[in-house]
Amino acid sequence: MAVVVIQEFEATPEQYDQVNEKLGDRTPEGAILHAASDLGGGRMKSVDVWESAEHFQNFVQDRLIPAIAEVNPDAPQAPEPEIREIYDLQQA
């Protein structure tokens, strides 16, 4: 079941870009959509759509956490994201 993942976390746009560089251009397995916004004050918000919560969790453990640790070893742990099953998904 597809899920939407909504998360706020501490990062500047520069740190966000550095993590993305570490992740590379390869789309993670199970990822459908990713969008991020700069909230200002060193806060970011992301909204993702994944094929399943398991795909998201595997990405976080296997790729995202190691990339964040390379960029900022002292980065605070992000709060648990909001994960909801998608009722309706329409793509343009």
Long-range contacts (C-beta under 8 A, 24 or more apart in sequence): 1-52, 1-85, 1-86, 2-32, 2-49, 2-50, 2-51, 2-52, 2-85, 2-86, 2-89, 3-49, 3-50, 3-52, 3-53, 3-56, 3-83, 3-84, 3-85, 3-86, 4-47, 4-48, 4-49, 4-83, 4-84, 4-86, 5-46, 5-47, 5-48, 5-49, 5-50, 5-53, 5-56, 5-81, 5-82, 5-83, 6-45, 6-46, 6-47, 6-48, 6-81, 6-82, 6-84, 7-45, 7-46, 7-48, 7-78, 7-79, 7-81, 7-82, 8-39, 8-43, 8-44, 8-45, 8-78, 8-79, 9-43, 9-44, 9-45, 9-46, 9-78, 9-79, 10-42, 10-43, 10-44, 10-75, 10-76, 10-78, 11-42, 11-43, 11-44, 11-75, 12-42, 12-44, 13-38, 13-44, 15-71, 15-72, 15-75, 16-44, 18-71, 19-64, 19-67, 19-68, 19-71, 22-66, 22-67, 22-70, 22-71, 23-63, 23-64, 23-67, 28-55, 28-59, 28-63, 29-55, 29-58, 29-59, 30-54, 30-55, 30-56, 30-58, 30-59, 31-55, 31-59, 32-89, 49-86, 49-89, 53-83, 56-83
